């Protein structure tokens, strides 16, 4: 049973169906991407604990795979006690659906290097935290996805709007914000980390990415990083996933400072949006195939880098409750190029509707490949991957 049926869930369901599994896809709205390829669907609010329990009782799944943040996560502990496998574990999902829990685990319990941070439930607490952190700073809801409610604050005059945006952008019933020190980073990267039931923890080659307003816009693999910095990242990813327990793929995000220091940023206990680049033949197994194997306890002999690759998002230029018209001819005329259209039933300005994937030889010019992916993405709906929402 898949809880949340977006584009990442869709690719996971495709991997599961290729392996002959039976999948029930759930979301708060009908015809979500993963529902279109699943065996059955359920439409309800996963923040409604009674509704969630009713659906689980109805279908009696062997495995529950959460794909979004807005879930009544405490109910997952009950299901786990009854023998239902929760991916990667009920503890992991409960911790990572809320930035307070995961940040405190990483910083205070495990001693990992993170940005300085404070929490706030009122504007007065928020203003006091901003004075302590200084400017610029980063403001996020404690529970959100795809960058909703996140902003950079440069002075006192921007605080009120930032606080309002964070509260409005919060998902679920958690109305609290986190205010962070701004890290003057050189770049950001994701380390896809695979924890296994019957094997060692594995790491995919690091993925570079660029975000705008907290939402991913492009990613590339491999990402160039010094061996010692990569070892630091792998150590941090291993420590935090071990503490959270369970089996599956994790998207662990880091900052790399201009001085070469690796700083823990975020963690998702599931396939990561920046990891969609693996759909473009970069690794021998995509992140979704890796997730499925880890969930099922199937062997993963090794993870190999086979091509250099890039992804760039395809964003909607309009508000629409009808299917958009996708112009794919120009993109598909390019060699070593793939498109993935998510087929979301609604479009909103700046909403991610698909992704363009380009790949080449391992020694390919990565800058040229990134530019190609962004150019190709722009031809599909006529939108720049870096357009504002």
Number of C-alpha atoms within 10 A of each C-alpha: 24 26 22 28 29 22 24 22 27 23 24 27 30 18 20 20 15 10 12 9 12 13 22 21 27 29 23 16 14 16 21 25 24 29 26 17 20 23 14 14 21 19 17 15 19 23 17 13 15 13 15 22 16 11 18 16 11 9 11 13 17 11 18 24 22 25 25 22 22 24 23 20 21 13 15 25 16 13 20 17 11 9 10 17 21 24 28 26 21 24 19 24 29 20 20 20 25 17 21 19 14 22 23 16 18 22 16 12 12 14 12 20 15 21 17 14 21 18 19 19 14 13 14 10 13 23 17 12 18 24 10 13 18 15 16 16 20 22 26 28 30 26 26 23 18 15 17 20 25 27 23 19 22 14 12 13 9 12 20 13 12 20 28 13 18 26 24 13 20 22 21 18 10 15 17 20 28 23 28 23 19 19 17 12 16 12 15 20 26 29 25 27 27 29 25 24 15 12 14 10 18 19 18 24 20 23 24 23 23 17 15 17 16 17 16 20 24 27 29 32 29 21 19 14 15 9 9 12 15 16 13 14 25 19 12 22 27 18 15 20 23 14 15 20 16 24 29 29 32 24 23 26 24 24 23 20 15 11 9 15 16 24 22 21 18 17 25 22 28 28 25 23 21 29 27 26 28 28 25 25 20 25 21 16 20 23 31 27 24 28 27 20 22 24 24 17 16 14 13 17 8 10 15 12 17 16 21 25 31 36 34 33 31 31 28 25 19 14 13 13 11 10 11 18 8 13 13 16 10 11 22 15 10 12 10 13 20 21 22 17 17 19 18 22 16 16 20 15 14 20 19 21 22 21 26 30 31 31 29 20 12 15 8 13 11 21 10 10 20 21 15 22 27 25 18 29 28 21 18 24 19 16 19 21 23 19 13 12 12
